[in-house]
Amino acid sequence: MKKIRIMIFNVGYMRGITSMSLLEYLLKFHNILLANNKSKYILSQKIATEIEKLNPDIVFLPEVQNKSYLNKITTLFSNSHINSKYGRKSILNYLPFFRGNCNGLFMQQAHSVADLYFKYGRKKLVYKVDVGANLTIIFSHFSLGKRTRKKQFAEIQT
């Protein structure tokens, strides 16, 4: 079986937050509120350059927005899927802070991709990718809440 190089990178909606520490969120709170399209575009160009250097077969980017600043990343791959992480019918898709929040899946080669959704949690999107040779890869951005995350893990196991 051919090796598949996978890259997973939580880009945090291109707001320049580099860790999950509460301190960084507090110190860079202005980035969350004031991140503009120009700064997001510049950061997406840097990420695209790194992706180009590493040349992965599949890239999963949690926390993107379905915006034009992803164009450079999208052009690096022949297949891309960018979908709401909240589910098709979620009210969060219409609220200002959450509208347009997605997860992105980018692939060099076409593979069968299914968009599935968890029953529990706000972050519901699951990408199920059949890469052949009886191998399936599942990508998701799980809930931060411990109880909800446990339910999501249990759901994936079934």
N, C-alpha and C positions, 0 to 999 in steps of 0.2 A: 504494500500500500504506500502511496506517495505521502510524504510528510506534508502537513498543513501548518503553516505559520499563522498564529492567531495573536492579535494585539487587542487588549482591552484597556481603555483609557477613559476614566470619568472626567469629562472636560468641564463640568460644573457650569454649564450654560455660557462658557467663554467669559467668565467674570474674573479670572485671575486668582481664584482661591486655589492654593496648591496642596492643602492638607485638609483633613477633616477635623482639625482641632477647633474647639470652641473659641479659643483665644484668637486664632486667625480670622474666624468669622466676625468676631467683635472688632478687631483692629481694621479689618477691610470691609466693614459693613457698607461704607460708601460705594465700594465696587458693586455690591449686590444691587443697590438702589440706582446707581448712576452709570452702570456699564452701558456704553452707547454702541451703536452698530460699527463705528469706526474701530474702537478698541477690540470688539469681538472679531471683526474682520482681520485685524492684524494678528491676533492670537490664533485664529484659525489658519492663517498662512504659515505660522510657525509650526503648528501641529501637522499641517499637510507636508511641510518639508521633512519633519521627523518621520512621518509615515512613509514618505518616498524613500528615505534612506534605509529604513528597515525592510521595506518591500514585503509586508505580510500578505497572506492570501485572504484572510478575513480580519476585519476590524469591527469591534463592537464599541460604540461610543455612547455610554449612558449620559443623560443630561445634555442633550443638544436642543436647539430650537430649529424648527423647519424654516430656515431663513436663507437668504442668498449668500451669507458669509460661509456657508458650507460648500459652495460651488467648487472650490479648488479640491477639497477632499473628495467630493462626488466624482470629479473628472478622473481621479486616480484609479477608479474601479469601474468595471463594466456593469456591476449590479449594486443597487443600493435600496434600502428600505428605511424610511424615516416615518415613524408612527407615534401617535400620542401614547405616552406611557401610562395614562390613566384609564384607558378603555374607551371604546367607541361612544358610550352613552353617558360618560361621566360629566357631571356639572362643572368639574374643574376645567374642562376644555373651553369653557366660556368665561371664566373669571380672569380678571386682568393679570394677576401675578403668575397664574398657572397656564394661561392660554399659550399654545404653541410649544409647550414643554414636551419633548419627545426623547426617544432613544433611537440611535442610528446603527444600522448594520450595513457594512460595505464589503463586497466580495469581488475578487478577481475573476472567478469562474462562477457560472450560474449553478446554483444548488437549489434544491427544493426547500422553500422557506414557508413555515406556517406561523401566523401571528396568533398566539393563544393568550388568554387573559386569566389571571388568578381570580378566585372568588373573593379573596380577602385583601384588604389594604388599599391604599390610594394608588400606589405604583403597581400596576397590574400586568403590563405587557411582558410577554415571554416570546422570544424568537426561538423556534425549533428548526434547526438546519440539518437536513439530511445530506451528508457529504459523501455518501456511498460506502461500499464495503461494510455494510451493516453498522455504520457509525453515525450517530446523531449527536449534535452539539446543541446545548440549550443555553441561551443567553438571557439574563434578566437583571434588573436592578431591584434588588429585594428591599422590602420595607426596613426602615430603621428601628421600628418597634419590635422588641424581642418576641412578644407573643404572636404578632402578626407574621413575623418572619418565620417562626416555627410552623405556623399553619401553611405558609407558602412552600416551605421545604417539604412538608408532608404531602402537599398536593402534587409537587413535582415527582415524588417517588411513586405515585400511583399511575 
